[in-house]
Each structure stands twice: as structure tokens, then as C-alpha cells.
């Protein structure tokens, strides 16, 4: 082999060596990049034990407010007084469940039917409350927004179950308790 062929053969050999080194470095860099990317998905994100806010709104996939937590509640519903609590809404934005602690210290929970399933249009059906004075009640409203029944812990620490029927001319009540059963009818004032 003459000297020019020898030089050319050495150059080809050196180029092959450089190509192998370049391929090895490229392979190692690719593996390193893949490991870094994989560790981002495998590693656990840092978590916090406390989240501080005054209001939290959870939306559904369409961007509608479905659960609202607030201290105080800030929403477009007419509250009797500012309260700290929670509201759950249906897909049309109507409140169907509410829980609140008001400024007087009363806590209440309300379950609502869909709106306008009655006339007048009042969706309230069940209210559960515990008052700041120690009393409590469960109230059932009929489709005409009247109180149909109430179970209450009265100031005498007895539980009373009261059924009511309001008509155009009277209000009839039947009360049940451990001390007895009473029925009354009162004429309505017009």
C-alpha cells in the first residue's frame, strides 16, 4: 500500500472513530433527556397541607359554577343574611343544596327541588336548622310554599312533630309529642 492509500485509510479509520464517539454521546444525551422527562412524570409534586382563600368555586366541564364555598358566601343568590357556607348548583345554575352559618350563629341546611315545580315558584322543600339559642328543627315545605310539617326541638327540650294544612279559610295543625296529641284549626284573616 502506498503512502497516499495509507493516509486515506487512517483518515477513514479516524472518521469512523469520531462517528462512534458522536453516536455514543448522542445516545447518552437522548437517554439523559428521556430520564429527566420521565422523572417529571414519575416524581410526586409537592403538596401543601393548607390552602387559604375566602371563596372557592368548582366548575363543571362547561365552565358553570357547580360548588361554591365561601366565608362569606359571595354569589348571586338572595341570602337572608351574609353566611359562611357552601352551595351546590345543578347544570342550569339553580341552587339545589345549601349549608350556611349566619351572623346570628344559626346554622342551616336546605334541600331544594328544581325551580318552578310549583306555584308560586319556590323550590325550597326541606330545611334543617340549629339555632343559636339551642333549638333545632326540620321543616318540610309543600309545592305551594307552605309549611306542611315541622319537627322541632322546642324551648322546653321536648320534640314536637307538627303537621299543617293551610287553606283559603283556615290553618289546621296537628301536633304530636310524648305529652299528647292535639289538633287545632284557626280561621285565616283576609
ZIJO-V544641 format. One line per field, one symbol per residue. ss: DSSP state (a for helix, b for strand, c for the rest). A space follows every 50 residues. Layout:
ss->???
This chain:
ss->ccaaaaaaaaaaaaaaaaaaaaaaaaaaaaaaaaaaaaaaaacccccccc ccccbbbbbcccccbbbbbbbcccccccccccbbbbbbbcccccbbbbbb bbccccbbbbbbcccccccccccbbbbbbbcccccbbbbbbcccccbbbb bbbcccccbbbbbbbbcccbbbbbbbbccbbbbbbbbccc
